[in-house]
Amino acid sequence: MAKILAIATGSFLFLLSVILFSLTLTAAKSDSFSRNLSPKTLGLKREKLSHLQFYFHDIRSGTNPTAISVAQAASTKRSISSFGLVTMMDDPLTVKPEISSKLVGRAQGIYASASQSELSFLMALNFVFTEGKYNGSTLSILGRNSVFSGIREMPVVGGSGLFRFARGYAQAKTHDLDFKTGDAVVEYNVYVFHY
Ligand SMILES: *[C@@H]1O[C@H](CO)[C@@H](O)[C@H](O)[C@H]1NC(C)=O
């Protein structure tokens, strides 16, 4: 009986060491392309919250439109929501609603009509800032914009430069809309955590 017990314990210990050994090997393998890093190594100190406010100018009219439709389906024209329409934008961002006010950056990206029942866009864009300390930094937005709702909220999914590790949300509120041309001025309030 004691002998059987000794054999069983021996086998168990052997099995345990095999498992531990293979676990060590796996860890060593993943270590070859990743490592733990102290945030200080990247100069990251304290996460802060910033609020940015600016006006977005979506200009479809005139000789130098900042938003141009680049694709649509055969059925898009019959759709009440322009379902399938894809627009590329390089929209100026200013500090005041007037286009002549100070330029702080641009909204570069795509919006596409993604609903069959209401005018609602899939927004995929980068805010590129060109003013002050944020000059050269970007924020990336990916979200849903149902343009006739009062306030639309879209996630900030990341950023670059001073906005590395950014997370937060952007709120869009139409300031002015010209139904004839489609030109729009939209107020943006962006709340973002970053370092
Ligand atoms: C922003 O950065 C660019 C490139 O470094 C530079 O040419 C430009 O003068 C800067 N603008 C401002 C307002 O600082």
The ligand as an SDF file (V2000), in Angstrom:
LIG
                    3D

 14 14  0  0  0  0  0  0  0  0999 V2000
    2.8540   73.7210  -36.4220 C   0  0  0  0  0  0  0  0  0  0  0  0
    3.8650   72.7980  -36.7670 O   0  0  0  0  0  0  0  0  0  0  0  0
    4.3100   72.8920  -38.1070 C   0  0  0  0  0  0  0  0  0  0  0  0
    5.2490   71.7370  -38.3760 C   0  0  0  0  0  0  0  0  0  0  0  0
    6.1760   71.5770  -37.3490 O   0  0  0  0  0  0  0  0  0  0  0  0
    4.9370   74.2530  -38.3120 C   0  0  0  0  0  0  0  0  0  0  0  0
    5.3710   74.3780  -39.6500 O   0  0  0  0  0  0  0  0  0  0  0  0
    3.9070   75.3320  -38.0040 C   0  0  0  0  0  0  0  0  0  0  0  0
    4.4840   76.6160  -38.1060 O   0  0  0  0  0  0  0  0  0  0  0  0
    3.3330   75.1350  -36.6170 C   0  0  0  0  0  0  0  0  0  0  0  0
    2.2220   76.0580  -36.4320 N   0  0  0  0  0  0  0  0  0  0  0  0
    2.0730   76.7840  -35.3400 C   0  0  0  0  0  0  0  0  0  0  0  0
    0.9030   77.7000  -35.3240 C   0  0  0  0  0  0  0  0  0  0  0  0
    2.8270   76.7140  -34.3880 O   0  0  0  0  0  0  0  0  0  0  0  0
  1  2  1  0
  1 10  1  0
  2  3  1  0
  3  4  1  0
  3  6  1  0
  4  5  1  0
  6  7  1  0
  6  8  1  0
  8  9  1  0
  8 10  1  0
 10 11  1  0
 11 12  1  0
 12 13  1  0
 12 14  2  0
M  END
$$$$
